Amino acid sequence: MEFFEGMSEPVRQAWLRSLTNGRAARALSRRRLLQGSGALTGAALLAACGIPASESGKDTEDEGGQQDLSAEEKVLNFSNWPLYIDVDDENPQVRPTLDAFRAETGIEVAYTEDINDNNEFFGKIRPQLAAGQDTGRDLIVVTDWMAGRLIRQGWANRLDPTNVPNAIANVEGRYRNAPHDPGRQYTYPWAGLATVIAYNRKATGGREITSVSELLDDPGLKGKVSLLTEMQDTIGMVLLDMGKDPGTFTDDDFDAAVARVQQAVDSGQLRRFTGNDYMDELNSGDIAACLAWAGDIVQLQYDNPDIAFTIPEQGYLFFTDDLLVPARARHQANAEALIDYYYRPEVAAELAAWVNYFCPVAGAQVMMERIDAELAQNTLIFPDQEMTERGYAFRPLQDAEETAYQEKFAKLIGA
């Protein structure tokens, strides 16, 4: 099958423009963080996937009574994390896959990179959601545990399955169900993420760092270690190191993990807690070893061969960043059109070639072969069975649990 087969003409032209604009081979396969900062459709498809189709699709009003203006207003307000979409090498304001979506659908996408932290972003939109008001956003990308919080609060709109046939057909089996969203009624993954150990060979004297215990206890790393400010990532990896399953831990297990990290804080073992701003310090060697997100490490390795990563023997923490339509959104059908578009394998491959995180779309690996054969074999983008089996999810938390755990973790990190 040819790469462009099945694409509409606007999409084909947008891809051709991107491929002829200096974005061939390796340039196509990365976001330059360090350099400048469908055979079945409709009811048949839904039945084949075990999802009952609605008789007439979604009503013109969502579950909260908000009218969907998608038919009259071809616009979409989309909030995402910074540097989480493909861009053009020569003009970072050009986003080829979004441009192709606009060309094909006529939907104008107001794309905003205004999500830097899950809790911080939740604080921005919570007042409107609590008041039953439109947040000004039709589609957002939040981490799975935050998506679960929004769903539990009734602040997420259920997706119309008749509008997302590609997503239903092409979501990888690993992502088809989720504890925070059984049956994927409200969300689909934008990307999968893995928390691993990263290190700089120069800074470690050539040593390989293979365990969280080394991060917390090894005197040779004292003062040159960082952990993450996301509670689930740091505590989840410490729990694994302690022989506990992050999917079934108890309150006592959580407290023991916090106490273990507190010892490392008190002893001066830890340099600091970070978001993804660990990247510059890891690259320079000021941080010798750290907890890191695998996609970041793939990117760093392009420029620095001393950067390496390890998946501990006990495993790694796995989670997703999810596409979600917030309650009272005014253009849900337009949002669903974009979700469905990014679940086309050729589009998903283009996105994954830039963001370098786990791709949740079946068929994208074959398409990636045509973009970058090396990336197509990278298990941090397309995990094999062994990689998949070593991943653990942090269990969903009830509201009271989450509040208590976040308070303890905030005290630990000095937030």
N, C-alpha and C positions, 0 to 999 in steps of 0.2 A: 504494500500500500504506500503510495507516495505521501510525502509529508503534508502537502497542501490539499490532498483529496478530502472532499467533504466540507471544506471551508467555504463560507460565503465570499463573494468578491471583495467587499470592504475589509473583511478580516485578512484575506490573502494579501491585499495591497498593503495593509498596515504592517504585516509581518515582513513583506518584501522590503518596505522602507527601512524597518529596523535592521534587517540583515545586511543591507547595503550601506549602512551608516557607520561603518567602522566597528561593527559589533559581531565580528566573526569569531569562531573557535573560542579561545580562552576568554576573550573580552566579553563574550556573551554569558559567561558562566559565573559571574561574581558581582556583588555590589561592592564598590570600591570605598570601603569605610576608611581605609588608611591613606587614601589618595584624594583628599579634598573633603575631608571631614571624616451513531446512535441508531441501532436497528429497531429497537422497541420503543414505542412512545405511548403516552397517555395511559388508558386503563390497562392495556396489555402489559406495559412495563411495570406498573404498580402491582398488578397481580403477580407477575413473575417474581417480584422482590418480596412478596408477602405483605405488602402494605395496601390496605383497602383504599381505593380511589373514592373521592367524594363524588356525588352525583352531578353537581353543577359547579364545582370549584368553590373558591372562597367568596363569601358575600362581600359587598362593597364596604362593609365596616368590619374592623378587626374585633378581637374578643373584648376589648375594652370600650367598644362603641365608637372608635375613631374612624372616620371615613377615609377610605383609601383613594387618594387622588391620582394614582398612577396613570390612569387612562387619559386624564386631562392634562397632567403636568409630567412631562418627560424629563424628570430630574431625580437625582438620588444624592443624598447627603451621607457620605461614607467616612467614618472615623477609624483610623488604624494607628499602629505603632510606627515610629520613625524607621525609615530604611527597611521597609517590610514589603516592598513591591519592586518589580523590575523597572529600571530606568535606562535612559539612553546615555551612553558614555559621554557624548559631547554636550548634552543638555540634560542635567538631572531633573529638570521640570517636566521632561517628556517621559511618559510612562506607556510604553508600546502596547501592553495588553489592555490597559484602560482605554487608550485611543481606539483600538480595534473594536472594543465593546461599544463605544460611542458611535463609531462609524456604522456598525451593524444594526444597532437598536434605536439610534436617535436619542438615547437617554444621556443627558448631560450629568456627569458625575462631579460633584463637589467633593474632592478627596482631601481630607485633612489628617495630618500626622500629629494628633493631639493626645495620644495615649502614651504615657511614659511609665505609668505604674498603675496596677489594677485598683488599688485602694484609693489612690489619688483621683483617678478617673471616676470611680464610683461616687466619690464625694462631689464631683462636678454635676453628675446627672441625677443624683438621689433626690434633691429637692423637687425637681420637676416630676420624677416618677412617683414620689410619695403624694404629690398633689394631683396626680392624674393628668399631667400635662405632657405635651410633646417635648422631647428633649432637643429637638432640632436635628436629630440624627435618624436616618432610616436604616442604617446598618453599622454595626460596630464589631471590632475584634477584641475579645477579652479571653483571658486564660480560663480553662475549663471550670476551675473552682469558683471563679467569679460569675461565669455563666450560670452555674448551678445556683448561686445566691440569687441572681436575678430571676431565674425560673421559679424558685421557691417563694419569692416575694410576689409572684404574679406580675412581674415587670418585664416579661419577654412575650413576644407574640408567637403563637404556634405557626409553623410554616405550612403553606398549602402544598401538599405533595404533588398535585398536578402541575405546579409551576417549577418543580425542581427535578425533572426526570433524569438528567445527567447525574446529579448528585446521588439520587437513589441507586442508579445503576452502577456508578463508578466509584463510590466510596469504598476504600479498601476494607476487607473484612475486619481488620484490627480496630477500625474506627466506626464500624456500623452500629455498635451499641456503646453506651457510656453510662457509668453510674449516675452522673449528674444530669443526664438527659436520655433515659431509656428509649430506645427506638429512634433516636435522633428526630424528635418531633419539633425541637426549637432551634437546633444548632447543626452546623457542619464545620469540620475542622478547616481552618485556613492553612495550618501547618502543625505537624507534630514536633515535639521538642524533647531533647534528652539532656539531663544534668549529669555531667561526667567530671572527671579530674583532668585538669590541664596543667602543663608545666613547661618551663623554658629550660631546655637542656643546658644552655650556658650557665644559667643562674643556679642550677642544681649540680653543677660539676659533672654533667653527663649522666647523672643518676635518673632512673625511671621512677616516677612516683606512682604507686599502685593502689594506695588505700587512703581512706579518710583518716584512719588512725595516724598515718604519717603526717597528714596536714595538721592534726591536732596535737601531736606529741613529739615529733621528730625535732631534736634540738638543732639539727643542721638547717632547718627551715625557719627557725625562730625569727619572727618579725617580718617574714616575707611570704606570708600566707593570707589569702582572702577567702571569705565565704560570702554567700549571697544574701541580700536583704529580703528576698522572698522566703517567707517562713516555710512553705511546703518544700522548697528545694533543699534548703540547708538542713532542716530537721529530718526530712525524708532520707537524705543521704547518710546522716548520722545514725538514724534508726537502722538502716540497712547494715551499716558497719557494726552495729551492736547485735546483729543477728535477728532484728525485728522486722516484720513485714509492715511497710508503710500503709498497707491496705487494711490492717487489722489491729493496729497498736492501741494500747490503753492509755489512760491519763497518766498512770505511773511511768509507762514507757516514754511518754512525751516529756515528763519532768526530768527523767534520767538523761534524756538526750540534751535538754537545755542545760542541765548541770554539767554535762561533759563539755559542752561548748564554753560554758562560763569559766571552767578551769583554764581553757586555752586563752580566753580573754584576759583573765587575771594574771596569767604567767607571761603575757606579752608574746605568746606564740603567734597571735593573729595581728596582721597589719591593719586590716579594716574589713568591714562588710561593704559590699558593692552591688550596684546594678550591673548593667553590661559595660560600665566604665572601667571594669578591670582590664579591658583589652589593651589599652595603651601601656599600662604598667606591666602586664604580662609580656607584651612585645619587647619592652625595654629591659626586662629582667628585674625591675624593682619588686615585682611580685614573682616569686620563683615557682609557686604552685598554688592552685586555687580550685574551687568549684566553678564550673563554667557551663555554658550552653553550647552544645556540640556544633550548631550552625556557625557560631562565632569562631570556633576553632578552625573549621574548614576554611573560613575566609582568611584568618590570620596566617595559615600555613602557605597561602599563595605567595606571601611576601617574606616570610621568616621560616626557614627550614628547621630552626631550633624549637619551634612550637610543636608540642606533641600532646596527646591525650591518652588517658587510660580509662577503661571501664573496669571498675573494681570487681574482684571475684564475686562479691555479694550481689552485684548488679547495679543498675542505674535507675534514676527516677524519670518516668515518662509522663508527659502530659500534652495537652493540645491548646492551641490558641484558636478560638471558635468564632465563626461568623454568627451573629445574632441580631434579630430585629427587635429593638426595644419597644416596649408598650407605647401606644399612642403614635407610633410612626405614621407619617402621612403618605408614604410611597412604598408600601410593603411589596407590591407586585414588582416594582422596579428593582427592589433589593433582591427579591427571589430570582429575577432574571440574571442579576450579576452573580449570585451564588451558583446558579446553574451553569453560567458561562465559564467560571473558573473550575468547574468539574469536567470540562472537556480535556481529554488527555494532552492534546497539543498545547493548550493554554497553561495547564498545570505544570507541564515540563518547562515552559518558559519562565514561569514564576519560580519554580524550584531551582532553576539554574542560577537565579540571582540571589534568592534568600538563603539557599543551602541548608534548609531544615528538612525534616522528614516530610515527604510528599504523601498526602493521604489519598491520592487519586490513582485508581487502577488504570493501567495502560500508559501512564506517564513515563515510566521507565523506558519503554520502547521508543517513545517520542524523544526522550533525552538522548538516546543513542545518536540521533541525527544532529543534536546540538553539541554535545560534549560526551564522548564515549567514556572518558575517565569518570566524570560525575555520575554517569549511569551505573557504574559499578561501586560507587561510594556507599557503604552501608550506613553512613550518617544521613543520607538522603533517601536511599531506597534500602531499608534494613532487610537483611536476609532472615531466615528462620531463627538462627542462633541469636542474632542481635535482638530480634523481637522478643524471644523468650526470656532475655535477661532484663527486660524492663518491668518496673513496678510502678503502680499508680498510688498516689496519696489518697487515702479514703475520703469520701465526702464528709463534711462536717455539718452538724446541726448548728443553728445560729448561736446558741449559748456556748457551745464548744468553740466555735470559731472565734467568738469574742474573747473568751478566756485564753485561748492559745495565742492569739495575736497580741494580747496585752503582755503576756509573759515574754514573747519573742521581742516585742518592741523594747521592753526593759533590757533584755539581753544585748541588743545591738545598739542601745543608747538612742533610740528614735524618740 
